[in-house]
């Protein structure tokens, strides 16, 4: 795959995708983070509070109206996020490919969809993700998702036996992916490139961090480090 480092990730607006997100997350709770009616959806849109998946028309009408009334604002956010990311994308991709010993980002759409909901789902299949429109910066979340895209592709390709039968959305493989991101994106070199203070963590993963940081320093290469992370997290299950 040939990269245009300046424009790999595009930010777009898609009302239908946002409608699908609202329907999917209503009432959800995942990875210790409350979603749906409890946080991701109605906290920012009170009229959706008492709706369920049976209220598809009401949800659609609300999302449609919100987009019509706020499209100019959403377009400004789209442009802002695009500018923010393009300032760091080139160095981030080069540093990440270097980290993975020349392994390249997998093929995909690489689209960040602006969302009116604070759910931020991603699709490993087509390499897309959502970013909440009220985020001051898209950089932290975008780098987090891109690191996932290359991590899962790398482990599936290079560590096939290790990840066989595992789920990318829960369990051991998912835990390792999140801890990996926490450690790598909080390294000084990545904080400098991205101009952030590091990666955000799920509460459930905090207990791994001290040892995970030590393992990175003691590993001979990225493959060795990932193997050690699998051992660490599996030993504490």
C-alpha positions as CSV (number, residue, x, y, z in Angstrom):
1,X,0.0,0.0,0.0
2,X,1.4,3.4,-1.0
3,X,0.7,6.1,1.6
4,X,-0.1,9.8,1.1
5,X,1.0,10.7,4.6
6,X,-0.8,14.1,4.5
7,X,-4.3,12.8,3.8
8,X,-4.6,9.2,5.0
9,X,-7.4,10.0,7.5
10,X,-10.4,12.0,6.2
11,X,-13.1,13.4,8.5
12,X,-16.7,13.3,7.2
13,X,-20.2,13.9,8.3
14,X,-22.8,11.1,7.9
15,X,-26.2,11.4,9.5
16,X,-27.2,7.8,8.8
17,X,-24.2,6.5,10.7
18,X,-25.0,8.7,13.6
19,X,-28.6,7.4,13.6
20,X,-27.3,3.9,13.6
21,X,-25.0,4.7,16.5
22,X,-27.9,6.1,18.6
23,X,-30.0,3.0,18.1
24,X,-27.1,0.6,18.8
25,X,-26.0,2.3,22.0
26,X,-29.3,2.9,23.7
27,X,-29.1,1.2,27.1
28,X,-25.6,-0.2,26.6
29,X,-22.9,-0.6,29.2
30,X,-19.5,-1.9,28.2
31,X,-16.0,-2.2,29.6
32,X,-17.0,-0.4,32.8
33,X,-18.2,2.7,30.9
34,X,-21.9,3.5,30.9
35,X,-23.2,4.2,27.5
36,X,-26.5,4.8,25.7
37,X,-29.3,6.4,27.7
38,X,-27.0,6.7,30.7
39,X,-24.2,8.7,29.1
40,X,-23.3,8.5,25.4
41,X,-26.7,9.4,23.9
42,X,-29.3,11.2,26.0
43,X,-26.8,13.0,28.3
44,X,-26.2,15.4,25.4
45,X,-29.7,15.0,23.9
46,X,-32.3,14.8,26.7
47,X,-35.3,14.3,24.3
48,X,-33.9,10.8,23.6
49,X,-33.8,9.8,27.3
50,X,-36.9,7.6,27.4
51,X,-36.7,6.2,23.9
52,X,-35.8,2.6,23.1
53,X,-35.0,0.6,19.9
54,X,-38.7,0.4,19.4
55,X,-38.8,4.2,18.8
56,X,-36.9,4.2,15.6
57,X,-39.0,6.9,13.9
58,X,-38.7,9.2,16.9
59,X,-35.0,8.7,17.0
60,X,-34.6,9.3,13.3
61,X,-36.7,12.5,13.5
62,X,-34.6,13.9,16.3
63,X,-31.3,13.1,14.6
64,X,-32.6,14.5,11.3
65,X,-33.8,17.7,12.9
66,X,-30.6,18.2,14.8
67,X,-28.5,17.8,11.7
68,X,-30.6,20.3,9.8
69,X,-30.4,22.9,12.5
70,X,-26.7,22.3,13.2
71,X,-25.1,21.3,9.9
72,X,-23.0,24.6,9.6
73,X,-21.5,24.0,13.0
74,X,-20.8,20.3,12.3
75,X,-19.0,21.3,9.0
76,X,-16.8,23.7,11.0
77,X,-16.0,20.9,13.4
78,X,-15.2,18.6,10.5
79,X,-12.8,21.2,9.1
80,X,-11.2,21.8,12.5
81,X,-10.6,18.1,13.1
82,X,-9.1,17.7,9.6
83,X,-6.6,20.6,10.2
84,X,-5.7,19.3,13.7
85,X,-5.0,15.8,12.4
86,X,-3.1,16.8,9.3
87,X,-0.6,18.7,11.5
88,X,0.5,15.4,13.2
89,X,-0.4,12.6,10.8
90,X,2.8,12.4,8.8
91,X,5.1,12.0,11.8
92,X,2.6,9.8,13.7
93,X,2.4,7.3,10.8
94,X,6.1,7.3,10.3
95,X,6.8,6.8,14.0
96,X,4.2,4.0,14.2
97,X,5.5,2.1,11.2
98,X,9.0,2.4,12.7
99,X,7.6,1.0,16.0
100,X,6.2,-2.0,14.2
101,X,9.6,-2.7,12.4
102,X,8.3,-1.6,9.0
103,X,4.9,-3.3,9.2
104,X,2.5,-1.0,7.4
105,X,-1.1,0.1,8.1
106,X,-3.7,-2.2,6.6
107,X,-5.9,-1.2,3.7
108,X,-9.1,0.6,4.7
109,X,-11.2,3.7,4.4
110,X,-9.6,5.6,7.3
111,X,-12.5,7.9,7.9
112,X,-13.3,9.7,11.1
113,X,-17.0,10.4,11.2
114,X,-18.1,13.5,13.2
115,X,-20.8,12.4,15.8
116,X,-23.3,14.2,17.9
117,X,-23.1,11.3,20.4
118,X,-20.2,10.7,22.7
119,X,-20.0,6.9,22.0
120,X,-17.0,6.9,19.6
121,X,-17.3,3.4,18.1
122,X,-14.8,2.1,15.5
123,X,-14.9,-0.5,12.8
124,X,-11.8,-2.7,12.4
125,X,-13.3,-4.2,9.2
126,X,-13.3,-1.0,7.2
127,X,-11.0,1.2,9.4
128,X,-13.5,3.9,10.3
129,X,-14.3,5.5,13.7
130,X,-16.4,8.3,15.2
131,X,-15.3,11.4,17.1
132,X,-17.7,13.3,19.3
133,X,-18.1,16.8,17.9
134,X,-17.6,18.6,21.3
135,X,-14.1,17.2,21.6
136,X,-11.6,20.1,21.7
137,X,-9.2,18.0,19.7
138,X,-9.6,14.9,17.6
139,X,-5.9,13.9,17.9
140,X,-6.0,11.7,21.0
141,X,-8.9,9.6,19.8
142,X,-7.7,9.4,16.2
143,X,-4.2,8.2,17.2
144,X,-5.8,5.7,19.6
145,X,-8.0,4.1,16.8
146,X,-5.2,4.1,14.2
147,X,-2.9,2.4,16.7
148,X,-5.6,-0.3,17.1
149,X,-5.9,-0.7,13.4
150,X,-2.2,-1.5,12.9
151,X,-1.9,-3.5,16.2
152,X,-4.8,-5.9,15.3
153,X,-3.5,-6.3,11.8
154,X,0.1,-6.9,13.0
155,X,-1.0,-9.5,15.7
156,X,-3.3,-11.3,13.3
157,X,-0.5,-11.5,10.7
158,X,2.6,-12.1,12.9
159,X,1.1,-13.8,16.0
160,X,-1.6,-15.9,14.4
161,X,-1.4,-18.8,16.9
162,X,-1.4,-16.4,19.8
163,X,-4.7,-14.7,18.9
164,X,-6.5,-17.6,17.2
165,X,-10.0,-17.8,18.5
166,X,-9.8,-14.6,20.5
167,X,-12.3,-11.6,20.2
168,X,-11.1,-8.1,19.2
169,X,-13.9,-6.5,21.2
170,X,-13.6,-8.3,24.6
171,X,-11.4,-10.6,26.5
172,X,-7.6,-11.1,26.3
173,X,-6.9,-9.7,22.8
174,X,-8.9,-6.6,23.5
175,X,-7.3,-6.1,26.9
176,X,-3.8,-6.4,25.4
177,X,-4.7,-3.9,22.6
178,X,-5.9,-1.3,25.1
179,X,-3.0,-1.7,27.5
180,X,-0.6,-1.6,24.5
181,X,-2.1,1.7,23.4
182,X,-1.9,3.1,26.9
183,X,1.8,2.4,27.1
184,X,2.8,3.3,23.6
185,X,0.8,6.5,23.1
186,X,2.0,7.7,26.5
187,X,5.7,7.3,25.5
188,X,7.5,10.7,25.3
189,X,8.1,10.3,21.6
190,X,4.4,9.9,20.8
191,X,3.3,12.6,23.2
192,X,5.7,15.0,21.5
193,X,4.5,14.0,18.0
194,X,0.8,14.2,18.9
195,X,1.2,17.1,21.4
196,X,-0.9,15.2,24.0
197,X,-0.3,14.2,27.6
198,X,-0.7,10.5,26.7
199,X,-3.5,7.9,26.2
200,X,-6.7,7.6,28.2
201,X,-7.2,4.4,30.1
202,X,-10.2,2.2,31.0
203,X,-10.4,1.9,34.8
204,X,-10.1,-1.9,34.5
205,X,-6.7,-1.7,32.9
206,X,-4.9,0.5,35.5
207,X,-3.7,-2.5,37.5
208,X,-1.6,-3.6,34.5
209,X,0.2,-0.3,33.8
210,X,3.2,-0.3,36.0
211,X,4.3,-3.8,34.9
212,X,3.4,-3.1,31.3
213,X,5.7,0.0,31.3
214,X,8.5,-2.1,32.7
215,X,8.0,-4.9,30.1
216,X,8.3,-2.4,27.3
217,X,11.7,-1.2,28.5
218,X,12.9,-4.8,28.9
219,X,11.6,-6.0,25.5
220,X,14.0,-6.5,22.5
221,X,11.4,-5.6,19.9
222,X,7.7,-4.9,19.4
223,X,6.8,-8.6,18.8
224,X,8.6,-9.6,22.0
225,X,6.7,-6.9,23.9
226,X,3.3,-7.9,22.6
227,X,4.0,-11.5,23.6
228,X,5.0,-10.4,27.1
229,X,1.8,-8.3,27.4
230,X,-0.3,-11.4,26.5
231,X,1.5,-13.3,29.2
232,X,1.1,-10.5,31.8
233,X,-2.7,-10.1,31.3
234,X,-3.4,-13.8,30.9
235,X,-1.7,-14.4,34.3
236,X,-4.0,-11.9,36.0
237,X,-7.3,-13.1,34.5
